[in-house]
Amino acid sequence: MSTSGEQGKGKRVQPQWSPPSGTDVPQLRLYNSLTRAKELFVPQNGNKVTWYSCGPTVYDASHMGHARSYISFDILRRVLKDYFKYDVYYCMNITDIDDKIIKRARQNYLMEQYKEKQPQAAQILKDVLTARGPFQARLATTTDADKKQMLERLDASITGALKPLQAALESKAADDVVQPLAQALLANSKDMLSDWLDSQFGSEVTDNSIFAILPNFWEGEYHKDMNALNVLPPDVLTRVSEYVPEIVEFVKKIVSNGYGYESNSSVYFNTAKFDASPQHSYAKLVPEAVGDQKALQEGEGDLSISADQLIEKRSPNDFALWKASKPGEPSWDSPWGKGRPGWHIECSAMAGSMLGESMDIHGGGFDLRFPHHDNELAQSEAFFENDHWVRYFLHTGHLTIAGCKMSKSLKNFITIKEALAKNTARQLRLAFLMHSWKDTLDYSPNTMELVVQFEKFLNEFFLNVKDIMRAPTDITGQFEKWDEAEVALNKSFFDRKSAVHEALCDNIDTRTAMEEMRQLVSHSNSYIASKKSAKLGPNRMLMESIAIYLTQMLKTFGAIEGSEPIGFPVGGEGQNVDLESTVMPYLSVLSKFREQVRTIAREQKVMELLQLCDDVRDVTLPELGVRLEDHEGLPTVVKLVDKEILLKEREEKVKLEEEKQKKKEEAARKKEELEMAKLAKMKIPPFEMFLAETDKYSKFDKTGFPTHDAEGKELSKGQEKKLRKLFENQEKIHKEYLLSKGVQSVVEKK
């Protein structure tokens, strides 16, 4: 039976549920050079992202300018893949056919041939003097200040080596004197002489294999550099030399579509016809650069600029798709005769082959926008007859060296290997992370010192958290009650994570993300310090969560390798075992034993034992990469740190101690000098103090007090008053001196 109350209420039902209103979620936006604005990133095909990146022209060592692009794009790629969880398909090219490569390869080959003939000293001198004629003519006409400076330095170097050889030959010196001087001249004249040899005999170099040796070597060096920098390899790598048939077909299609024309066995792109098409637009990236002949000629290459070739074009703005090979250049068969690819067409054909008619992202350095990338866009859209070959164009910013443009002539041209000799790959990457990928980055000692300090700041935090995690506890003891300090730190943790996410959504702004991470570490350090001062342990799970998050973000950025959940790997490259978990139990036992010995030594005042304990901490263990930190009233902290860092810290500590001792000794010396000076002054009886100053005073009273100045004038009342104060003060201090002498002074009086 139901009660009357139940009947009155009726059948019970669930109340209506209201969903939360929520907040706006940040969405990824990327700075697109095609619009010069941050655009919402929308891949064309679901979660898949197709990306083509312009790789190196392999004719010399990779430098920090290359690293600017390759590390930056590696960071962006990792963030898209590992943070935003996109399925990234990354394609990159190697340019191994290029005017610079052809010229350098010929010069190297001809120079080697020249050396193999073992020319006599007189022949070397003759050839250098012959080569110097056109070289000095070029020097006289060079207007670019940097190039002129470089040529002047080279000329001075040649002059410095010429004179000793000329003098030796004129004096008919012995062969063992002449030959070293000839070899020195050859070494100093190498660039000039190889250029002259190329002008004389370059057209005779016809074997394609000769032009492959140089790029093969430098490509290998490039891959070694990228591996050393922890840059992920591309998913697919394309070489121009392997895609010549595809490039020929690509050019044929552009011609058949009406946007290319043959002229004297070369093929050019018709920029005017392309731009006149309603569907197309030439120079989308830098329209204001159209007509910039200097940029266009640099794009064509040193070997492709001549009056004849300029006449071949219908417009100065047109550019080569296929170049007829001249004597001394590699060549391949084509419908237009023997030739080689133009620079821009390489990327279009290779990217088109791998990624199709439209890609999501195309990347490269800022200086490639015009003409290279604008010409790539035009060619490819002429081939595919569309207007969207690239959806998002990303261009990395310039790199300067200590505020100056990187230039060989300014001697601030730094190779990647040279940079890695000064800083680790992680430190270089942190430098890039602490700057915007699209803005200019200044590589300088100041920049790197800030990076080194930041790395140390992070590492110390990770080491402290590891120490906290090693404190023994049972399974339930790890869940500790939260007080206000934990609640406040946890709020900061969530706020910082949110800020990092917003920064990465905002054009992958790693600079802001790193600053937010820095603040999180600072808050955590303050929390740890407050707990230690209260003789309490920090909350283990909260500290572990923060450290794991920071480690995971640094792994996402490529700044941490290895499988350790917290912090930087210990043990250096090639460490196959988890060093920390292997050795820490033994170090913990040693640390506890040392604490017990120190306690007994202090109680029984055995100073020798305390000194031995200090030596273990300060001398022995740093050699093994172990740091002990003693804290009054708290267990000793044990940290595994790279040996080199600890030894450097020890050197700096010794240096500081020495400086401190020097300052102490200097202060003691100055104090002694002051006391001696004070004592010397106290010894002077007041009646003697003015008598020696005959340059100031001419007459004195019976007490030795001056009455007239040096000119015989009576002292004014003001002067007399001032001197009287000095006289009375001397009476006082001299009396103190006599009293301090005591009995001795009495004896002296007797």
Disulfide bonds with the S-S distance in Angstrom:
none
